């Protein structure tokens, strides 16, 4: 799962990866100065007990985010819930301020017309098991945009200046008279901020764009080329994707056909220095421990 987001794997290539053995550590630089320390804890029964005994302090101390992954087709529901509750107890003892996220994974194996019902049922079970703790749940699959949605929401919780970034992005959208603006992290293409001036019916559009553009970016790299900018225009709107700061891409959607492309591109160019200063001034260095269990 994390290989698709952070290691540029495509879904079909993940079958070559081996299951996580014990605890795997990785350090991911995100948005330049934000370092994510990922502790990927294998879900095999042989390793899980040690997380709560000999490794308890090292695994659960100084954690910013706990991400617990449930296999939607698991037949060991009671055991899964037991380990989840044990994780919650360990987190509350060692990192009481940590945020908890639950991913109901492999949802592609459930018939599409049954997914919402199955997901709602899983969320209801988790709410009972999690009390009095709070958590955020997502349904995910490596085969669609849901994985990007979940990880975008998770990493946004770790960006220290997200409120300020959002405010400046809203102002920028007003200057451009844009319908929407999206800010993507350059390496992962996760959506870290967005400004919506006009509502749209597709609530999953941001994650779909992340998925599509990242696949195109990977295709470019195979040809030893780099994605710098792109413009798509039709009778309804114009979409601009451009390299923005050292760590981001920006996407601007404009439906007003009277606004020439040159004006929009010039405004994007002029805004770069402002957002680069904002990024350097407010991001600082943050080391975040992220525990993944399942």
ChimeraX attribute file (.defattr): number of C-alpha atoms within 10 A of each C-alpha:
attribute: neighborCount
match mode: 1-to-1
recipient: residues
	/A:1	16
	/A:2	14
	/A:3	13
	/A:4	18
	/A:5	20
	/A:6	15
	/A:7	12
	/A:8	15
	/A:9	15
	/A:10	17
	/A:11	14
	/A:12	10
	/A:13	10
	/A:14	13
	/A:15	8
	/A:16	7
	/A:17	8
	/A:18	7
	/A:19	10
	/A:20	12
	/A:21	13
	/A:22	16
	/A:23	20
	/A:24	12
	/A:25	12
	/A:26	11
	/A:27	13
	/A:28	15
	/A:29	14
	/A:30	18
	/A:31	21
	/A:32	18
	/A:33	15
	/A:34	18
	/A:35	17
	/A:36	19
	/A:37	18
	/A:38	20
	/A:39	21
	/A:40	21
	/A:41	21
	/A:42	19
	/A:43	21
	/A:44	13
	/A:45	10
	/A:46	10
	/A:47	14
	/A:48	18
	/A:49	13
	/A:50	13
	/A:51	21
	/A:52	18
	/A:53	9
	/A:54	10
	/A:55	13
	/A:56	16
	/A:57	16
	/A:58	12
	/A:59	23
	/A:60	28
	/A:61	18
	/A:62	19
	/A:63	22
	/A:64	22
	/A:65	24
	/A:66	24
	/A:67	21
	/A:68	22
	/A:69	23
	/A:70	22
	/A:71	16
	/A:72	20
	/A:73	13
	/A:74	10
	/A:75	9
	/A:76	9
	/A:77	12
	/A:78	10
	/A:79	12
	/A:80	17
	/A:81	16
	/A:82	12
	/A:83	19
	/A:84	21
	/A:85	16
	/A:86	14
	/A:87	19
	/A:88	23
	/A:89	17
	/A:90	19
	/A:91	26
	/A:92	15
	/A:93	13
	/A:94	18
	/A:95	19
	/A:96	16
	/A:97	13
	/A:98	20
	/A:99	20
	/A:100	20
	/A:101	21
	/A:102	23
	/A:103	23
	/A:104	21
	/A:105	23
	/A:106	17
	/A:107	24
	/A:108	15
	/A:109	11
	/A:110	14
	/A:111	10
	/A:112	10
	/A:113	8
	/A:114	10
	/A:115	15
	/A:116	14
	/A:117	11
	/A:118	17
	/A:119	19
	/A:120	13
	/A:121	11
	/A:122	16
	/A:123	20
	/A:124	11
	/A:125	12
	/A:126	18
	/A:127	15
	/A:128	10
	/A:129	15
	/A:130	16
	/A:131	11
	/A:132	8
	/A:133	13
	/A:134	11
	/A:135	16
	/A:136	15
	/A:137	20
	/A:138	19
	/A:139	25
	/A:140	26
	/A:141	19
	/A:142	20
	/A:143	14
	/A:144	16
	/A:145	19
	/A:146	20
	/A:147	23
	/A:148	26
	/A:149	22
	/A:150	20
	/A:151	23
	/A:152	23
	/A:153	17
	/A:154	20
	/A:155	16
	/A:156	16
	/A:157	15
	/A:158	19
	/A:159	18
	/A:160	15
	/A:161	16
	/A:162	16
	/A:163	12
	/A:164	13
	/A:165	19
	/A:166	16
	/A:167	13
	/A:168	16
	/A:169	21
	/A:170	19
	/A:171	12
	/A:172	17
	/A:173	21
	/A:174	14
	/A:175	11
	/A:176	19
	/A:177	17
	/A:178	23
	/A:179	19
	/A:180	23
	/A:181	24
	/A:182	22
	/A:183	23
	/A:184	25
	/A:185	22
	/A:186	20
	/A:187	19
	/A:188	21
	/A:189	24
	/A:190	30
	/A:191	25
	/A:192	22
	/A:193	21
	/A:194	21
	/A:195	21
	/A:196	15
	/A:197	14
	/A:198	9
	/A:199	9
	/A:200	11
	/A:201	6
	/A:202	8
	/A:203	9
	/A:204	13
	/A:205	13
	/A:206	18
	/A:207	22
	/A:208	17
	/A:209	18
	/A:210	22
	/A:211	25
	/A:212	13
	/A:213	15
	/A:214	21
	/A:215	16
	/A:216	14
	/A:217	18
	/A:218	17
	/A:219	14
	/A:220	13
	/A:221	12
	/A:222	10
	/A:223	8
	/A:224	8
	/A:225	11
	/A:226	13
	/A:227	17
	/A:228	11
	/A:229	13
	/A:230	11
	/A:231	13
	/A:232	10
	/A:233	14
	/A:234	9
	/A:235	8
	/A:236	9
	/A:237	13
	/A:238	19
	/A:239	19
	/A:240	19
	/A:241	22
	/A:242	19
	/A:243	19
	/A:244	23
	/A:245	21
	/A:246	14
	/A:247	16
	/A:248	23
	/A:249	22
	/A:250	22
	/A:251	21
	/A:252	24
	/A:253	21
	/A:254	22
	/A:255	18
	/A:256	14
	/A:257	13
	/A:258	7
	/A:259	14
	/A:260	10
	/A:261	15
	/A:262	9
	/A:263	11
	/A:264	18
	/A:265	17
	/A:266	10
	/A:267	13
	/A:268	20
	/A:269	15
	/A:270	11
	/A:271	14
	/A:272	16
	/A:273	13
	/A:274	12
	/A:275	18
	/A:276	15
	/A:277	12
	/A:278	15
	/A:279	21
	/A:280	13
	/A:281	10
	/A:282	14
	/A:283	17
	/A:284	12
	/A:285	12
	/A:286	14
	/A:287	15
	/A:288	19
	/A:289	21
	/A:290	25
	/A:291	25
	/A:292	22
	/A:293	21
	/A:294	19
